[in-house]
Amino acid sequence: MTDTQPTRTEIPADIADTPNSLTGPPIRPGVLLLELVPVPVTDIDRAKAFYADRLGFHVDVDVRPSDGVRMVQLTPPGSACSITLTEGIPSLDMPVGTLRGLHLVASDIEEAREALLERGADVGPVEDLGGVYYARFADPDGNTWTLQHMPWRV
């Protein structure tokens, strides 16, 4: 049973060529794209609400392919990499709250931080660590995230 229909994650044009409707965009030789990061959580509905409502991630899929199995895939705005929240998939089991330091890169860290604060996320202050700027926060299960701004990448 599918609650949310699957959608395509857009891969930046410099990485992929024209999409193929059957298989998705072709990947050039030598390119490895990070596609999906499992995030361990205790309550998928609570985590889904946090990532979608507080952080603005797009809900790509929310499926229950069989009894006791659920997969929710969410993608940060503009990202080619998604996260997945799962239950009933032993190969993806890991202790809840153990994922540390996933980075979300922002072109304007103050603006990104303010937007997350306005959505109800508890984001720490911006820190300047040698010309690279960081602001940290955690999801409801203690998995930690970092907003990162590298001025030379803007």
Residue pairs with C-beta under 8 A, 6 or more apart in sequence:
1 63
1 64
2 61
2 62
2 63
2 64
3 62
3 63
3 64
4 59
4 60
4 61
4 62
4 63
5 61
6 60
6 61
6 63
7 58
7 60
7 61
8 19
8 24
9 35
9 60
9 75
9 79
9 80
9 81
9 82
10 80
11 25
11 33
11 80
12 80
15 27
15 28
15 31
15 33
15 80
16 25
16 26
16 27
16 28
17 25
17 26
17 28
18 25
19 25
20 26
27 33
33 80
33 81
34 80
34 81
35 80
35 81
35 82
36 73
36 81
36 82
36 83
36 84
37 81
37 82
37 83
37 84
37 99
37 102
38 83
38 84
38 85
38 86
38 92
38 94
39 47
39 83
39 84
39 85
39 99
39 139
39 143
40 93
40 94
40 95
40 96
40 97
40 98
40 99
40 141
40 143
41 47
41 85
41 96
41 139
41 140
41 141
41 143
42 96
42 141
43 140
43 141
44 70
44 72
44 85
44 86
44 87
46 140
47 72
47 85
47 139
47 140
47 141
48 59
48 62
48 72
48 74
48 85
50 121
50 139
50 140
51 57
51 74
51 83
51 85
51 139
52 58
52 59
52 74
53 119
53 120
54 116
54 119
54 120
54 121
55 76
55 116
55 119
55 121
56 76
56 77
56 115
56 119
57 74
57 75
57 76
57 77
57 83
58 74
58 75
58 77
59 72
59 73
59 74
60 73
60 74
60 75
60 82
61 71
61 72
61 73
62 70
62 71
62 72
62 73
63 70
63 71
63 72
64 70
65 71
66 88
68 87
68 88
69 86
69 87
69 88
69 89
70 86
70 87
70 88
71 84
71 85
71 86
71 89
72 84
72 85
72 86
73 82
73 83
73 84
74 82
74 83
74 84
74 85
75 81
75 82
75 83
76 82
76 104
79 104
83 102
84 92
86 92
96 141
96 142
96 143
97 141
97 142
97 143
98 143
99 143
99 144
100 143
100 144
101 144
101 145
101 146
102 143
102 144
102 145
102 146
103 145
103 146
103 147
103 148
104 112
104 145
104 146
104 147
104 148
105 148
105 149
105 150
105 153
106 112
106 113
106 147
106 148
106 149
107 149
107 153
107 154
108 149
109 126
109 133
109 134
109 135
109 147
109 148
109 149
110 126
112 135
112 147
112 149
113 123
113 126
113 135
113 147
116 123
116 137
116 147
117 123
121 137
122 137
122 138
123 135
123 136
123 137
123 147
124 135
124 136
124 137
125 135
126 133
126 134
126 135
126 147
127 133
127 134
127 135
131 151
132 148
132 149
132 150
133 148
133 149
133 150
133 151
134 146
134 147
134 148
134 149
135 146
135 147
136 144
136 145
136 146
136 147
137 144
137 145
137 147
138 144
138 145
139 145
